């Protein structure tokens, strides 16, 4: 099942199709595929060990076979995460739209496991979540709050992986520059909808959720929005 999913994901993009074509043009294609398979099988074993070893105390992720342990965040990162999460959670609970996870919710994708800063699952998914669930499926909205240590992954492997798994919407929040980038899945690829530090953002995945961008960074603006919910 996982192999079939990986194959479908790979053939979605032009780059993926080109990679397959390049391999098939080589006379040793079977050996190349076998070598990749062997590596992925060993990676799968490390992933099982990762599941057995992780604890609630650490914020860790499994990315392309490597275990990534996150360092403590800056005040600006924590503030943006908290302000945005409380807006999103109160709105979603009030309107019974689903479930919001924050920081320690691990999502299990085909190859990798991530703990996004904020994620949202629509009700048709979250209704099946049990109280002891520890590995979650692909969400409908993922929000990553940038830091120096995570920006390359947030804009790189995570961007590609969230896109490949058809996560409908992806926000990248920069707390240092107080800007928001909003991406929406159109077809098989993300389209940049806005990049700004002003104005409003309207979610695609969360029906009716619209907030001033500054409410993510400014406590007074955040409170104004909360009072109008």
C-alpha positions in Angstrom: 0.0 0.0 0.0 2.8 2.5 0.9 4.7 1.6 -2.3 1.6 2.3 -4.4 1.0 5.6 -2.6 4.6 6.7 -3.2 4.4 5.8 -6.8 1.2 7.9 -7.3 2.8 10.8 -5.5 6.0 10.5 -7.6 4.0 10.6 -10.9 2.0 13.6 -9.9 4.7 16.1 -10.7 6.8 16.8 -13.8 9.9 16.4 -11.7 8.8 13.1 -10.5 7.9 11.8 -13.9 11.4 12.9 -15.1 13.1 11.1 -12.3 11.2 7.8 -13.2 12.1 8.4 -16.9 15.8 8.9 -16.1 15.9 5.7 -14.1 14.1 3.6 -16.7 16.6 4.9 -19.4 19.5 3.3 -17.5 20.4 -0.4 -18.2 20.9 -1.0 -14.5 17.5 0.3 -13.6 16.6 -2.8 -11.6 19.8 -2.5 -9.5 19.0 1.2 -8.8 15.5 0.4 -7.7 16.7 -2.4 -5.5 19.3 -0.2 -3.8 16.6 2.4 -3.1 14.3 -0.3 -1.7 17.1 -1.6 0.6 17.7 1.9 2.0 14.0 2.5 2.5 13.6 -0.9 4.3 16.4 0.0 6.7 14.8 3.4 7.2 11.5 1.8 8.0 13.2 -0.2 10.8 14.6 3.0 12.2 11.2 4.6 12.0 9.7 1.7 14.2 12.4 2.3 16.7 11.7 6.0 16.6 8.0 5.3 17.5 9.1 3.2 20.4 11.7 5.7 21.8 9.9 9.0 21.5 8.5 10.7 24.6 6.0 13.4 25.3 8.8 15.7 26.7 10.6 16.2 23.4 9.5 17.8 20.2 10.9 15.5 17.5 10.3 14.6 13.9 11.3 11.8 11.6 12.5 13.3 8.3 13.9 11.2 5.4 15.4 8.6 7.9 16.8 11.2 10.3 15.5 12.1 13.8 15.2 15.8 14.2 15.2 17.2 17.8 13.9 20.7 18.0 15.6 23.3 20.2 13.7 25.8 22.4 11.9 28.6 20.6 12.2 32.3 20.8 9.6 34.5 22.6 8.3 35.8 19.2 7.8 32.2 18.0 5.9 31.2 21.1 3.7 34.3 21.0 2.7 33.9 17.3 1.9 30.2 17.9 -0.2 30.9 20.9 -2.1 33.9 19.5 -2.9 32.1 16.2 -3.8 28.8 17.8 -6.2 30.4 20.3 -8.0 32.2 17.5 -8.3 29.1 15.4 -9.3 26.8 18.2 -12.0 29.0 19.7 -13.5 29.6 16.2 -13.4 25.9 15.3 -14.9 24.8 18.7 -17.6 27.4 18.5 -18.6 26.3 15.0 -18.0 22.6 15.6 -15.7 22.3 12.5 -13.2 19.8 13.7 -10.0 19.6 15.8 -6.9 21.8 16.2 -3.6 20.3 17.2 -0.7 22.4 18.5 3.1 21.5 18.5 3.0 18.0 20.0 0.5 16.5 17.5 2.5 14.1 15.3 1.2 13.6 11.8 2.2 10.4 10.0 2.8 10.7 6.3 4.0 8.0 3.9 7.7 8.4 4.7 8.0 11.1 7.4 6.5 12.1 10.7 6.1 15.8 11.6 4.9 17.8 14.6 3.6 21.0 13.0 3.3 24.1 15.1 -0.4 24.2 14.4 -2.7 21.9 12.3 -6.4 21.5 11.7 -8.5 18.4 10.9 -12.0 18.8 9.5 -14.8 17.1 11.4 -15.1 14.2 8.9 -11.6 13.2 10.0 -11.5 14.2 13.6 -14.8 12.5 14.5 -12.9 9.2 14.4 -10.0 10.3 16.7 -9.7 8.4 19.9 -8.5 9.9 23.2 -5.3 7.8 23.1 -4.4 8.5 19.4 -0.7 9.4 19.0 -0.2 9.3 15.3 -2.5 11.4 13.2 -3.3 11.4 9.5 -2.6 14.2 7.1 -4.5 17.4 8.3 -6.4 19.8 6.1 -4.4 22.9 7.2 -0.8 23.0 8.4 0.8 26.1 9.9 4.5 26.3 10.5 6.0 29.2 12.5 9.5 29.9 11.1 12.7 29.9 13.1 16.3 30.0 12.0 16.7 26.2 12.7 13.5 25.1 10.9 13.1 27.5 7.9 14.9 25.3 5.4 12.8 22.3 6.2 9.5 24.4 6.4 10.1 25.8 2.9 11.7 22.6 1.5 11.0 19.0 2.5 7.9 19.9 4.4 6.5 22.1 1.7 7.0 19.2 -0.8 5.6 16.6 1.5 2.5 18.5 2.5 1.8 19.2 -1.1 2.4 15.5 -2.2 -0.1 14.4 0.5 -2.7 16.8 -0.7 -2.9 18.9 2.4 -5.3 21.5 1.3 -3.7 24.6 2.8 -0.3 25.6 4.2 0.6 28.7 6.1 4.2 29.8 6.8 4.3 32.4 9.5 7.4 34.6 10.0 7.4 36.0 13.5 10.5 38.1 13.1 9.2 40.0 10.1 5.6 39.6 11.1 4.4 38.2 7.7 2.2 35.4 6.6 2.5 33.3 3.5 -0.7 31.4 2.5 -0.5 28.5 0.1 -3.6 26.7 -1.3 -3.5 23.4 -3.2 -4.6 23.8 -6.8 -4.5 20.6 -8.7 -1.4 18.8 -7.4 0.7 21.9 -6.5 0.5 24.7 -4.0 -0.3 28.2 -5.2 0.9 31.3 -3.3 -2.3 33.2 -2.4 -0.8 36.0 -0.3 2.4 37.1 1.4 1.8 40.0 3.6 2.1 41.5 7.1 -1.1 43.6 6.7 -4.7 43.1 5.6 -6.7 39.9 6.3 -6.3 36.2 5.5 -9.2 34.0 4.7 -8.8 30.3 5.1 -9.8 27.8 2.5 -9.8 24.8 4.8 -11.5 26.4 7.8 -14.9 27.6 6.6 -15.6 31.2 7.4 -12.3 31.8 9.2 -11.0 35.3 8.4 -8.7 37.3 10.6 -6.4 40.4 10.4 -2.8 39.2 9.8 -1.6 41.4 12.6 -3.8 39.5 15.1 -1.2 36.7 14.8 1.5 39.0 16.2 -0.3 41.7 18.2 -2.1 40.9 21.4 -4.4 43.9 21.3 -5.5 43.0 17.7 -5.9 39.4 18.7 -8.2 40.4 21.6 -10.4 42.5 19.2 -10.9 39.4 17.0 -11.7 37.2 20.0 -14.4 39.6 21.2 -16.1 39.5 17.8 -16.2 35.7 17.5 
